[in-house]
């Protein structure tokens, strides 16, 4: 088995795991929110921790969704300029965009790691006593992963491997 085929298999496995995790998280959010509505309207009460958990799940779902979008370079972008640029200028602009996005995501990863370290230091608690930093780790991990993915897009734009050329 060649290194290229091994990397493709690992990429496919990673994509599958990401997609399953996203679907499970979204399903959990829908079921939990629905159960909260049923409890409040028909039973008369609710789970104290559920609203806080839903907020944390929104954070996780947002970052995991952004990571999934970044893996295929399908992030939200305003590419009106790219449509009107001459064909010769598009590759350098694309290179600059990938580099800029990688740097911004890298900076966000760095500063969100500092935030998580502060939360650990101050021993902030969520969900009736759990350390908040456990749930906030998605910030540096997500932004770090997106930064690496955009560096990969940059490499593929500058130096595509033979099997990447379409």
SVG drawing of the C-alpha trace seen along z (x, -y; Angstrom):
<svg xmlns="http://www.w3.org/2000/svg" viewBox="-49 -42 54 44">
<polyline fill="none" stroke="black" stroke-width="0.4" points="0.0,0.0 1.4,-3.4 1.6,-6.4 -0.9,-8.2 -3.5,-5.5 -3.0,-5.3 -3.5,-9.0 -6.6,-8.9 -8.1,-6.1 -7.2,-8.1 -8.8,-11.2 -12.0,-9.2 -12.1,-7.8 -11.6,-11.2 -14.4,-12.6 -16.7,-9.8 -16.0,-10.3 -16.5,-14.1 -19.8,-13.6 -21.1,-11.1 -20.1,-13.3 -21.8,-16.3 -25.0,-14.3 -25.0,-12.9 -24.5,-16.3 -27.3,-17.9 -29.6,-15.0 -28.8,-15.3 -29.5,-19.1 -32.8,-18.6 -33.9,-15.9 -32.8,-17.8 -34.4,-21.0 -37.6,-19.2 -37.6,-17.4 -37.1,-20.7 -40.1,-22.2 -42.2,-19.2 -41.1,-19.4 -41.7,-23.1 -45.1,-23.1 -46.7,-19.8 -44.8,-18.6 -44.0,-21.9 -40.3,-22.2 -37.1,-21.3 -33.6,-20.1 -31.5,-22.9 -28.4,-22.0 -30.0,-21.5 -30.0,-25.1 -26.3,-25.4 -25.5,-22.1 -27.4,-23.3 -25.3,-26.5 -22.2,-24.4 -23.4,-22.1 -24.1,-25.1 -20.5,-26.2 -19.3,-22.7 -21.6,-22.2 -20.6,-25.6 -16.9,-24.9 -17.2,-21.3 -19.4,-22.5 -16.7,-25.2 -14.1,-22.4 -16.1,-20.3 -16.6,-23.2 -12.9,-24.0 -11.9,-20.5 -13.3,-21.0 -12.6,-24.7 -16.4,-25.4 -16.4,-28.0 -18.5,-31.1 -16.8,-33.5 -17.5,-36.6 -16.0,-35.6 -17.6,-38.3 -14.1,-39.7 -12.8,-36.2 -15.6,-36.1 -14.4,-39.2 -10.6,-38.9 -8.6,-37.9 -7.7,-34.2 -4.0,-35.0 -4.5,-36.8 -6.8,-34.3 -4.1,-31.8 -2.0,-34.5 -5.2,-35.9 -6.3,-32.4 -2.9,-31.9 -3.2,-35.1 -6.7,-34.2 -5.6,-30.7 -2.6,-32.3 -4.6,-35.0 -7.3,-32.5 -4.6,-30.1 -2.9,-33.0 -6.2,-34.3 -7.3,-30.8 -3.8,-30.2 -4.1,-33.4 -7.6,-32.5 -6.3,-29.1 -3.4,-30.7 -5.6,-33.2 -8.4,-30.7 -5.7,-28.4 -4.8,-31.3 -8.4,-31.7 -8.8,-28.0 -5.6,-28.2 -7.2,-31.1 -10.4,-29.2 -8.4,-26.3 -6.4,-28.6 -9.6,-30.3 -11.3,-26.9 -14.5,-28.1 -17.3,-25.5 -20.3,-24.7 -23.1,-22.1 -23.3,-22.0 -19.6,-21.6 -17.7,-20.4 -14.5,-22.3 -15.5,-24.7 -12.1,-24.3 -13.0,-20.7 -15.8,-22.1 -13.9,-25.1 -11.1,-23.0 -13.0,-22.8 -11.9,-26.5 -8.2,-26.0 -8.6,-22.5 -11.1,-23.7 -9.3,-26.9 -5.9,-25.0 -7.4,-22.3 -8.9,-25.0 -5.5,-26.7 -3.8,-23.5 -6.4,-22.7 -6.0,-26.1 -2.2,-25.6 -3.0,-22.4 -5.2,-24.2 -2.4,-26.7 0.1,-23.9 -2.3,-22.3 -2.8,-25.7 1.0,-26.3 2.2,-22.8 -0.5,-20.3 0.6,-16.6 -0.1,-14.7 -3.2,-12.9 -4.6,-16.3 -4.6,-17.9 -8.0,-17.7"/>
</svg>
